[in-house]
Amino acid sequence: MNANNAVTVATFTSNFDMKFFLFKEMLEEAGIKYMVVNEISSTVDGVFAGSPSNMGIEIRVLEENAEEAFEIYNSIK
């Protein structure tokens, strides 16, 4: 996936969030490729001196899949 064409569709505070797991699973079922950004640095908060502690874990998809990905995310209660 080209990061230049990627759009952040959701941000989570923890990779233990059930919505995080469900959203990734639903994207996979829909055939939408995604990338996860900041997962490790957010999980081991404080280990990386240069990363702020409030940095969220982002799920990004290609621009052409963003609308469908937003619909999937919004369908999760």
For each residue, the residues with C-beta under 8 A, 3 or more apart:
1: 5 6 33 34 35 60 62
2: 5 6 62
3: 6 35 60
4:
5: 1 2 62 63
6: 1 2 3 35 60 61 62 63
7: 60 61 62 63 66
8: 11 37 58 59 60
9: 59 60 61 66 69 70 73
10: 23 58 59 73
11: 8 56 57 58 59
12: 15 17 19 20 56 57 59
13: 17 42 56 57
14: 17 20 42 43 57
15: 12 20 36 39 42 43 57
16: 20
17: 12 13 14 20 21
18: 21 22
19: 12 22 23 76
20: 12 14 15 16 17 23 24 57 59
21: 17 18 24 25
22: 18 19 25 26 76
23: 10 19 20 26 27 59 72 73 76
24: 20 21 27 28 34 36 59
25: 21 22 28 29
26: 22 23 29 30 72 75 76
27: 23 24 30 32 33 34 59 61 69 72
28: 24 25 31 32
29: 25 26
30: 26 27 68 72
31: 28
32: 27 28 61 65 68 69 72
33: 1 27 61 62 65
34: 1 24 27 59 60 61 69
35: 1 3 6 59 60 61
36: 15 24 39 57 58 59 60
37: 8 57 58 59 60
38: 41 42 51 55 56 57 58
39: 15 36 42 43 57
40: 43 44
41: 38 44 47 48 51 55
42: 13 14 15 38 39 45 51 55 56 57
43: 14 15 39 40 57
44: 40 41 47 48
45: 42 53
46: 53
47: 41 44
48: 41 44 51
49:
50:
51: 38 41 42 48 55
52: 55
53: 45 46
54:
55: 38 41 42 51 52
56: 11 12 13 38 42
57: 11 12 13 14 15 20 36 37 38 39 42 43
58: 8 10 11 36 37 38
59: 8 9 10 11 12 20 23 24 27 34 35 36 37 69
60: 1 3 6 7 8 9 34 35 36 37
61: 6 7 9 27 32 33 34 35 65 66 69
62: 1 2 5 6 7 33 65 66
63: 5 6 7 66
64:
65: 32 33 61 62 68 69
66: 7 9 61 62 63 69 70
67: 70 71
68: 30 32 65 71 72
69: 9 27 32 34 59 61 65 66 72 73
70: 9 66 67 73 74
71: 67 68 74 75
72: 23 26 27 30 32 68 69 75 76
73: 9 10 23 69 70 76
74: 70 71
75: 26 71 72
76: 19 22 23 26 72 73
77:
